[in-house]
Amino acid sequence: MKKTADYIQKIEIDSLWSGRKHIVWELRPDVNILSGVNGVGKSTILNRVVKHLLERRDLERHMSGVTITFSPEDAETVRFDVVRSFDRAVVSSELLSKVTDLKLQTELDLQLYTLQRRYLDYQVNLSNRMIALLTSGDKDGQAKAQQMVGEKTHFQDLIDELFQGTGKKINRESNEIRFIQFDETIEPYQLSSGEKQMLIIMLTVLVQNRQPCVLFMDEPEVSLHFEWQKQLISIVRDLNPYVQVILTTHSPAVVMDGWQDCITDVEDIVED
């Protein structure tokens, strides 16, 4: 079995641009924010790293020009998630709707559909872990099981607080994510782009089960209003204190909640 890392220590990319210098980026274990003007290569860096990790995991081969140092250094892989921000139309949305019996029109809808499945798995896993604790003879088993339930409840409370301005609340009787708004049931696919984006980010982090994981986000603030941008990183780290955040952004609001020291400019990691 491959040893799994806690986080990424360093990223090196040779020839990010044709004939140009290479990237050496020393990472923090908690939050890493990549900044720079348009066209400098922020999204390209994230995409190259994600592609490299996918190839290591799925194809057992390494992408040329990308080197990743894990912590611990003898780890061979790392858990990671990727959140896409741009709500573009899905080319085959009609076909997908026939398959899923849902009206999936955009890329955010597809992410939500996938996360609904992961959320169901998360709940099954949560139940199994609670049963194991309660039947293990552990004197603290009941308290630990209640803490697990509390993590899911905390997620629901956070969503309710964020969405209270439009009167939406999580339907806590549903196994899937659904909302109640003025006594009407609302599917997540009916949310605004900003609401979908925040729900996607929070669900992605929740189903990590508070395990060490790397979360890549490319301009996650695109659809979020100002107050949500300010809270974003703090909410992510609240839901999973063991997640390593690696994101690009153009928004000063994203770093306002005490994350200014986590910013790296692309020009600062380009070497001769």
N, C-alpha and C positions, 0 to 999 in steps of 0.2 A: 504493500500500500504506500502511495506517495505521501511524503510528509508535507503538511499544509502550513503555509506561512501565516503569521499574524498580520503582517502588513508589508508594503513595499518600501525598501530603504532608498533605492536609487534607480533612476531610469536613464539609460544612455541610448541615443539614436544617432546613427551615422548618416550623414548626407540627407538631412530632412528636406533640404531643397537641393536641386541638381547643382553639383559643383560648389555647394556652400558648406559652411561649418557644421559641426555636429552639436548635439544636445547632451548635457550632463546635468541632471536635476536630482539634487539630494532632497529627500522627502521627510516631512514630519510624520509621526505615526497617527496623528489625529486629523488635522485639516490642512489642505494644500490648495491654494487659489492661484490660478495662472491668469495673468493679466497681460495686456498689450494692445496695440492698435489693430484695427482690422487688417487681415491679410498677413500678419506676422507669423502665423502658424500654430495658434493655440489649439484649434479644433483638430488640426492635422496631427499634433503631438498625441492628443488623447486617442484619436482613431488608430494611430499606429500601435500604441500600447495595447489597446483593447484587441485589435486584430492579432497581435503577437500572443496575448494570453489565450485567445480562442484557439489559435493553432497549436499551442502547447497542450491545451486540454483536450481538444477534439481530434487533432490529426497527428499528435505525437511528433511534431516537427517544429523547428524554430524559424521564425521569420527573419530573414537576413537583415542585418543592420540595427536590430533592437536587442538590447541586453537589459535584463531586470535583475536587481539584487534584492532578495527577500530578507525578511527577519523572522526566524533565524536564517542564516545564510545557506544552511544545508537543506532548506525546504525546496521542494520541486514544483509546487503549485500554490495558488492562493484562491480563496473564494472571492468572487467579484460580481457586482451588478452594474448595469449601465442604464441610465435614465436619459431618454431622448426628449428634447423639449419642443421641437417644431411640429405643429399640428397640421401636417400635410394630408391631402386626400389620399386614400388607399386606392390603387389602380383597380384591384379586383374586389372592391367592396361588395358588389352585388353577389358574386360567387360566395364570398365569405359569409354574407348574411344568410344565404341558403344553407350553408353548412352548419352555422352556429344558431340559427333561428333568432339572430339579433341584428340590429341595424348598426353595423360597424362601418363607419364612414371615414375615419381618420386614423393616423398612426397612434394618437393617444388612445383611441378606442381599442386598438389592437393590444397596446400595452395593458390597458385595464382588463381586457378579456383574459390575457395570460395571467395577470396578477390575481384575478378571481379564482383561478384554478390553484395557484400557489397559496392563496388565503385558506381555501378549503383544506389543503394538505397541512397547512400550519395548524389549523384547529384540530385535526385528527392527531397530529404529532403532540400537540399540547395536552389533549385528553389522555393519550397513552403515557406521556411523562407523568401526569398527575396520578394516574392509577398506579404506576410503578412506585411512585413516592409513597402513596397512601398504604400500599401493601408491603412495603419494604421493611417495616419495623423501625424505620428511622424516627426517633422521638420528635424530630423537627419536621417530619414529613408533611403534616397538615399545614404548618406555617409556610413551608416552601411551595406547596401546591397553591395556596392562596396568593402567594407572591406572583406565581405564573399567571393566574387569572387576572391579577391586578395589572399586569403588563398589557393585556388585551383591552381591559377596561380603560386604562390610561390613554391608549391609542384612540378609543372611541370618544373619550372626553375631550381630547385635543381636537379631533375632527369637529365635534359639536361646537366647540368654542370658536374655531376658525370660521365655520359656516353659519354662525348664529345670525349674521347680518341679513341673510336671505331666508331665515326661518327653517333651514334644513337641519335635520338630526339623523344620525345613524339609526337604522332600524335594528335594534338589538335582539329582535326575535328571529331575524333572518340569518341563515348560514352563510349567504353571500352578502357582499356589500350592497346595501340598498339604503335609500334615504326616505324619510317622511317629511313632507312639506305641506303644512296646512291640511293634514289628514289624507294627503295624496301620496302614493308610493312613487318615488323617483328612482329610475335606474341610473347608475353612474355615467352611462353614455349620454344622458340628458343634461349633464352638468355643463357649465361654461368651460372654456379652455383652461382658464386659470384654476378653477376648482378641480378639473381633471388632473392637471399637472401636479398640484399639491397632494391630491389623493394618491397619485402614482408614486410620488417620492416617499410618502409616509408608509404606504403599503409595502413598497419594496424594502424599506428598512425594517418594518415590523416582522416580515416573514423571514428575516435573517436570524431570528431566534436569539438575538443578543450574542451571536458568535462573531469572532473576528472576520471582517469582510472589507473589501475595497469597493467604494461606491464612486463610479465615474459619472459626472454630470456636465454636459456641455451647455453653458448658458441656461441654467435651470430657471432663471428669473424671467424668461421671455414673456410668459403669460401671467405672471404673478403681480398683484398690485403691491404698492410700496411697503405696507406694513408686513405682508407675508414675506417679501424679500428680506426684510430685516430679521425676521424670526427663523428663516429657513434652516441655517446651519445649526442653530441651537436646538431646534425641534428634532433634526436628524440625530444629533448627538445625544439627545434626551432619550429617544426611542432605542438607540443602540450605542452605548458608550464605547463599544469596541470596534466601531466602524471607522475606517480611514477614508476621509472624503478627499477626492481629487476633482476639482471643477474648474471650468473657465467662466469668466463673467466680464461684463462691461458695466455692471451696476455698482455704484458706491454703496447702495443700501445693503447689499449682501454682506458686507464686512463691518457694518456699523455696530453690530452687537458684540464687539470685542475681538474681531478676527483680523484686525489690520496687520498683525505680525505674521500672519499666515500667507501673505501675498508674495508671489514671485513673478517678476516681469520676465517675459520670454528672452529679452536681450541679456538678462543676467545669467542665463543658463546656456547661452551659445558660446562655444569655445572654438579657438583656432585649430 
